[in-house]
Amino acid sequence: YEIEQFTQEVRFISAPSDTFEYVAGIWYSQSDYDRDFQRFPLFAAKWTAYAGNESMSLFGQGTWKLSDQLELTAGLRYHMEDIEVDYLRGTTRLAGNNDDSVTIGRASLQYFVSEDVMLYASYSRGYKGMAYNTTSGFSQAQVDAPVDPEDSDAYELGLKGDFMDGRLRVNANYFMATYDGFQTQGGKIENGEIIIDLLNVGELETKGVELDVTALLSENLLLNVGASWTDATIKEFPFADCYPEQSLEQGCFTVQGRGFQDLAGKPLNNSPDLKVVVNLDYGFNVDERFDGFMRANYQWQDEVNFALTQDPRAIQEAYGILNLSAGVESADGRYTVTAFINNATDQFYVTALNNLAGLYGGDAVISQIVPRNAERIMGVRLKYNF
């Protein structure tokens, strides 16, 4: 890989005001991305690719202080971009370019119930630009029709507040977002070759609740709890690929000799419904030169399917990881010694599951990616700041 990028932004910012403040400007970016790829001896593939992107935006945002308690913020951004590609595989060369422009924006209301509690509501229109999927399956059809842009409409209602004289902080929000042309990555096997696709799913809706609570339980003990519940559902994707060995009864139908399924109403891949993180931090004084600490971190997530195709063999069951540590730190913060146990319960898990049946004559063969922390790790860490 070789990536070169240049970015420049110029902003005009108003002076502080009790009634209206603004920021406006222009943003420019150019990036060049080169990649040489070779895989052998199995599933051999060799190609080189260049992808370029040039973007420019004009933007402005203002904040109106309607009263001592109520603020309105609104802004618009006009964005232009041009993408190009040059792809060489053997003696076949594919090149092309495309351009697009869009206007996006956001608006939000903030209401200060008191100095310590704020309620807010916001709306934003998002955009993710076109892209060329320069992988082993790149073709002239993808030069002529790159992956379409992704548009989104996001809504949020929330609360941020400090309570109990600052000993308790609560941030909570409800969110909902709809995506048109949602971009995601999928994989398939064609003619014995692994093809990674960049796809437009169609329509997607995600909604949920997020909660972050920080509480000072005592002078030395700090608790932080974060939780999120997310419902991410595909609303429209009528011609998605079938997973290996998917039958007609399981929703796979054939069009011109190729299998498809309708994923409308199915959950999005890589999106667990529930995630919870709990942190405990206990600090104490050892002597005038050193402070001690003990920390515990627990992370839990619901089951997740790694396959966009809903392959039942690509499901990671729910799991939780417990990390423990203790140590001492010099009073000036220059030296820290930490003893740690990561994944104290030795919980096994994976970060990817792929069905490679197409490479093995249709037999179910599952590959998995196992992270380093999928087993118990113990050690001592030394840190010196200078």
Sequence and secondary structure as in RCSB ss.txt:
>XXXX:A:sequence
YEIEQFTQEVRFISAPSDTFEYVAGIWYSQSDYDRDFQRFPLFAAKWTAYAGNESMSLFGQGTWKLSDQLELTAG
LRYHMEDIEVDYLRGTTRLAGNNDDSVTIGRASLQYFVSEDVMLYASYSRGYKGMAYNTTSGFSQAQVDAPVDPE
DSDAYELGLKGDFMDGRLRVNANYFMATYDGFQTQGGKIENGEIIIDLLNVGELETKGVELDVTALLSENLLLNV
GASWTDATIKEFPFADCYPEQSLEQGCFTVQGRGFQDLAGKPLNNSPDLKVVVNLDYGFNVDERFDGFMRANYQW
QDEVNFALTQDPRAIQEAYGILNLSAGVESADGRYTVTAFINNATDQFYVTALNNLAGLYGGDAVISQIVPRNAE
RIMGVRLKYNF
>XXXX:A:secstr
 EEEEEEEEEEEE    SSEEEEEEEEEEEEEEEEEEEE STT EEEEEEEEEEEEEEEEEEEEE SSSEEEEEE
EEEEEEEEEEEEEETTEEEEEEEEEEEEEEEEEEEEESSSSEEEEEEEEEEEE  B   STT  HHHHHS B  E
EEEEEEEEEEEEETTTTEEEEEEEEEEEEES EEEEEEEETTEEEEEEEE  EEEEEEEEEEEEEE SSSEEEEE
EEEEEEEEEEE TTEE  TT  TTTT EEETTEEEE  TT B TT  SEEEEEEEEEEEE SSSEEEEEEEEEEE
E  EE  TT  GGGEE  EEEEEEEEEEEETTSSEEEEEEEESTT     SEEEE GGGTTT   EEEE  GGGS
 EEEEEEEE  
